[in-house]
């Protein structure tokens, strides 16, 4: 996924990377968002269950208000895992 963003609040690319890394390690987002600094290609993410893996080395900051971010995902496997997560959640809610 290639995302080009115009930021309202100024942020350096290093700040964005640190935020994404912290999110990937947080209780709330671990297993959903990933983070990598490795040189990777799409085949590195086959059967990866996470929704999106932020590629710290592939993005760029043109200035503090305009950035290009890159993330990877396995659209079949990752999506299927999220459907299973949804089914489990629905079963828990329905059980109440």
N, C-alpha and C positions, 0 to 999 in steps of 0.2 A: 504494500500500500504506500502510495506517495502522497503526502499531504503538504500542501503549501499554505502557510498561515500568515496572516497579518495580525500582529499582537497589539492589543490595546496597551498593555503594561510592558515596558521594556524588560527584556531578559536575554542574557547571554546564552549561547549554545551550551556552555558548560553548566549553567544553572538548569537548563531544560534537561540535560542528560542526568544530572544529579537527582532531579525530581522524578524522572522516569525510573531510575534505578531504585530510589527509595520506595516508589509505588510498587514496583515488581517484588520487593522484599517485604512489603507490609502485609499484615494479617488480612486486610480487606481485599487486596488485589493480587496477592501471590497465587499462582496457578491460573490467573486470568490474563494478566499482563506479564510479558517477559522482557528481559533486557539482555543485550549482547554487545560486546565490543570486538568479538571475533570477526574475521573476514568470512562472510557466509554467502551462500547462494540458496535459491528456493528449495533445492532438494535436501538441504540441511534440516528442513522443518516438516518433512513427511512424517505423519503420525504424531505431530506435536499437538497436544490437547489444548494448549493455551489459545485464547482468542487472538492475541496479537503480540509479537515480539519486537520491541523497539530496537532498531539497529543504530547504535550510537555512532558508528563509523561512516554511515552512509548519508547522514543528514548534513545540512549546511545552514549557516546563518549569514544572510546577506548584510543584515544590520540588526540592531536590538529589537526591531519591530517587524522583521520579515524573515521567516525561516522555512526551510523545507525539511520535513521529517519523513523518515522511512521506517516501515515496520513490515514484518513478514508474518504469514500464517498459512496453515494448511486448510484450504477452504472446505474440503470434504470432512476431514478428521476433526478439525477444530469445531466446525459447525455441528457435527454429530455429537460431540461431547457437550456442547451447550444445550442441545435438544435434550440429552439425557439429564443434565443438570436441571432443566426446566421441569421435566417429568418428576424427578425426585422432589423438587420444591412443591409442585402441585399436589403430590401425594401427601406431603407433610401438612400442607394447608388444608387439604380435604379431610385429613384425619382428625383435625381439631374440630 
